[in-house]
């Protein structure tokens, strides 16, 4: 596990470096998209770095995160729906989420929109939810609306917190990075 933690920390540093390049906004879009289906670093990391560097654009960055994340979530849904055996299951195994996969499967039977919303808003691995939603063929309209509301609420809350509290939020993320990234 030490090796994986080191790799994740290096990825975190790599993601942060994009905030200091002219491609930060594109990197934010790509990170938000990929994190929704397979990448381990949450887009909040880059969202925070960009918002701290240009506070006037914090809510614009939240919009980019929201849109890209929902589109990425739809890609995760597609992976679960059409590519579960070849791509979805290896992703679930890579992140050691097999137990959670079964819990989510049972939870979807009664609370599918609520499960998607909670995962979209919280640090629960959203990729697990997007892939399982497709695998269990959750109504795609319900999935999209719950994702849009949950992801937007999450990223706009981050933008507001940065706008309000600035650098202290970044310090909190770095202090609790391991908890927040899985």
PAZAMI-948775 format. One record per residue (C-alpha): residue number from 1; x, y, z. Coordinates in nm, 4 decimals. Layout:
# PAZAMI-948775
(NUM,(X,Y,Z))
...
This chain:
# PAZAMI-948775
(1,(0.0000,0.0000,0.0000))
(2,(0.2959,0.2302,0.0629))
(3,(0.3847,0.2150,-0.3071))
(4,(0.0321,0.3100,-0.4135))
(5,(0.0241,0.5977,-0.1614))
(6,(0.3504,0.7309,-0.3026))
(7,(0.2153,0.7111,-0.6574))
(8,(-0.1057,0.8895,-0.5556))
(9,(0.0934,1.1641,-0.3828))
(10,(0.3089,1.2103,-0.6956))
(11,(-0.0060,1.2262,-0.9097))
(12,(-0.1415,1.4869,-0.6681))
(13,(0.1711,1.7008,-0.7142))
(14,(0.1502,1.6547,-1.0914))
(15,(-0.2139,1.7676,-1.0899))
(16,(-0.1276,2.0742,-0.8824))
(17,(0.1443,2.1816,-1.1241))
(18,(-0.1241,2.2426,-1.3904))
(19,(-0.2539,2.5391,-1.1907))
(20,(0.0683,2.7201,-1.2800))
(21,(0.0420,2.6666,-1.6532))
(22,(-0.1678,2.8294,-1.9258))
(23,(-0.3439,2.4916,-1.9638))
(24,(-0.4892,2.4856,-1.6128))
(25,(-0.8496,2.5202,-1.7278))
(26,(-0.8145,2.2377,-1.9811))
(27,(-0.6394,2.0233,-1.7221))
(28,(-0.9302,2.0907,-1.4837))
(29,(-1.1804,1.9764,-1.7463))
(30,(-0.9833,1.6595,-1.8257))
(31,(-0.9210,1.5800,-1.4583))
(32,(-1.2896,1.6264,-1.3746))
(33,(-1.3891,1.4014,-1.6636))
(34,(-1.1406,1.1229,-1.5871))
(35,(-1.1912,1.1203,-1.2091))
(36,(-1.5572,1.0385,-1.2661))
(37,(-1.4696,0.7081,-1.4270))
(38,(-1.1144,0.5956,-1.3488))
(39,(-0.8553,0.8540,-1.2301))
(40,(-0.7741,0.8583,-0.8532))
(41,(-0.7168,1.2297,-0.7845))
(42,(-1.0316,1.4349,-0.7163))
(43,(-1.0677,1.7495,-0.9281))
(44,(-1.1128,1.9549,-0.6116))
(45,(-0.7319,1.9631,-0.5827))
(46,(-0.6882,2.1552,-0.9077))
(47,(-1.0122,2.3493,-0.8596))
(48,(-0.8762,2.4791,-0.5282))
(49,(-0.5348,2.5637,-0.6715))
(50,(-0.6859,2.7510,-0.9661))
(51,(-0.9456,2.9276,-0.7530))
(52,(-0.6810,3.0394,-0.5040))
(53,(-0.4643,3.1740,-0.7846))
(54,(-0.7538,3.3607,-0.9531))
(55,(-1.0383,3.3982,-0.6992))
(56,(-1.2542,3.5950,-0.9448))
(57,(-1.2798,3.2796,-1.1592))
(58,(-1.3622,3.0367,-0.8760))
(59,(-1.7248,2.9897,-0.9825))
(60,(-1.6269,2.9562,-1.3491))
(61,(-1.3894,2.6779,-1.2487))
(62,(-1.6721,2.5137,-1.0514))
(63,(-1.8876,2.5175,-1.3654))
(64,(-1.6086,2.3543,-1.5674))
(65,(-1.5689,2.0865,-1.2988))
(66,(-1.9420,2.0220,-1.2850))
(67,(-1.9942,1.9872,-1.6597))
(68,(-1.6832,1.7754,-1.7178))
(69,(-1.7574,1.5553,-1.4180))
(70,(-2.1116,1.4795,-1.5297))
(71,(-1.9909,1.4021,-1.8829))
(72,(-1.7192,1.1811,-1.7301))
(73,(-1.9846,1.0210,-1.5119))
(74,(-2.1797,0.9332,-1.8250))
(75,(-1.8614,0.7754,-1.9613))
(76,(-1.8312,0.5768,-1.6356))
(77,(-2.1949,0.4749,-1.6787))
(78,(-2.1118,0.3545,-2.0313))
(79,(-1.8163,0.1543,-1.8966))
(80,(-2.0456,-0.0218,-1.6492))
(81,(-2.3235,-0.0701,-1.9008))
(82,(-2.1236,-0.1938,-2.2001))
(83,(-1.7665,-0.2653,-2.0861))
(84,(-1.8014,-0.4023,-1.7331))
(85,(-1.6032,-0.7215,-1.7952))
(86,(-1.3090,-0.5666,-1.9759))
(87,(-1.2803,-0.2225,-1.8117))
(88,(-1.5278,-0.1803,-1.5231))
(89,(-1.4305,-0.4831,-1.3158))
(90,(-1.0550,-0.4123,-1.3405))
(91,(-1.1163,-0.0541,-1.2216))
(92,(-1.3220,-0.1815,-0.9269))
(93,(-1.0455,-0.4314,-0.8388))
(94,(-0.7664,-0.1736,-0.8794))
(95,(-0.9253,0.0541,-0.6187))
(96,(-1.0132,-0.2404,-0.3882))
(97,(-1.3825,-0.1538,-0.4139))
(98,(-1.5288,-0.5037,-0.4579))
(99,(-1.7014,-0.5004,-0.1170))
(100,(-1.8412,-0.1530,-0.1772))
(101,(-1.9572,-0.2665,-0.5216))
(102,(-2.1857,-0.5249,-0.3598))
(103,(-2.3143,-0.2738,-0.1040))
(104,(-2.3919,-0.0274,-0.3845))
(105,(-2.5653,-0.2995,-0.5884))
(106,(-2.8022,-0.3726,-0.2993))
(107,(-2.8530,-0.0021,-0.2225))
(108,(-2.9487,0.0800,-0.5799))
(109,(-3.2531,-0.1439,-0.5543))
(110,(-3.4270,0.1064,-0.3274))
(111,(-3.2415,0.4365,-0.3417))
(112,(-3.0745,0.4791,-0.6807))
(113,(-3.1063,0.8588,-0.7188))
(114,(-3.0091,0.9181,-0.3556))
(115,(-2.7010,0.6942,-0.3871))
(116,(-2.5846,0.8815,-0.6988))
(117,(-2.6430,1.2211,-0.5355))
(118,(-2.4594,1.1275,-0.2137))
(119,(-2.1592,0.9922,-0.4035))
(120,(-2.1578,1.2914,-0.6372))
(121,(-2.1450,1.5297,-0.3419))
(122,(-1.9187,1.3472,-0.0957))
(123,(-1.5694,1.1918,-0.1061))
(124,(-1.7244,0.8492,-0.1764))
(125,(-1.5475,0.7272,-0.4926))
(126,(-1.7762,0.8665,-0.7623))
(127,(-1.6192,0.6334,-1.0203))
(128,(-1.7627,0.3380,-0.8245))
(129,(-2.1086,0.4888,-0.8514))
(130,(-2.0857,0.5826,-1.2194))
(131,(-1.9649,0.2379,-1.3225))
(132,(-2.2137,0.0519,-1.1044))
(133,(-2.5004,0.2725,-1.2229))
(134,(-2.4314,0.1550,-1.5769))
(135,(-2.3733,-0.2062,-1.4735))
(136,(-2.7078,-0.2135,-1.2903))
(137,(-2.8788,-0.0111,-1.5639))
(138,(-3.0035,0.2686,-1.3415))
(139,(-3.2326,0.5044,-1.5317))
(140,(-2.9888,0.7290,-1.7201))
(141,(-3.2082,1.0385,-1.6815))
(142,(-3.2238,0.9890,-1.3022))
(143,(-2.8500,0.9221,-1.2957))
(144,(-2.7715,1.2379,-1.4954))
(145,(-2.9942,1.4683,-1.2897))
(146,(-2.8663,1.3310,-0.9555))
(147,(-2.5076,1.3628,-1.0824))
(148,(-2.5618,1.7170,-1.2070))
(149,(-2.7136,1.8312,-0.8780))
(150,(-2.4618,1.6492,-0.6571))
(151,(-2.1489,1.7377,-0.8519))
(152,(-2.2534,2.1000,-0.9006))
(153,(-2.3342,2.1376,-0.5312))
(154,(-1.9959,1.9917,-0.4394))
(155,(-1.7853,2.2027,-0.6747))
(156,(-1.9767,2.5248,-0.6155))
(157,(-1.9414,2.4686,-0.2410))
(158,(-1.5643,2.4307,-0.2884))
(159,(-1.5579,2.7498,-0.4988))
(160,(-1.7556,2.9374,-0.2349))
(161,(-1.5269,2.8089,0.0422))
(162,(-1.2203,2.9214,-0.1534))
(163,(-1.3835,3.2545,-0.2233))
(164,(-1.4604,3.2878,0.1490))
(165,(-1.1608,3.1215,0.3220))
(166,(-0.8854,3.1014,0.0583))
(167,(-0.5534,2.9406,0.1446))
(168,(-0.6792,2.7757,0.4674))
(169,(-0.8922,2.5356,0.2583))
(170,(-0.5891,2.4240,0.0592))
(171,(-0.3996,2.3565,0.3829))
(172,(-0.6942,2.1467,0.5087))
(173,(-0.6977,1.9402,0.1858))
(174,(-0.3251,1.8754,0.2105))
(175,(-0.3496,1.7795,0.5781))
(176,(-0.6313,1.5293,0.5141))
(177,(-0.5318,1.4322,0.1605))
(178,(-0.5281,1.0545,0.2161))
(179,(-0.8796,1.0527,0.3606))
(180,(-1.0208,1.2827,0.0942))
(181,(-0.8694,1.1062,-0.2080))
(182,(-1.0329,0.7640,-0.1515))
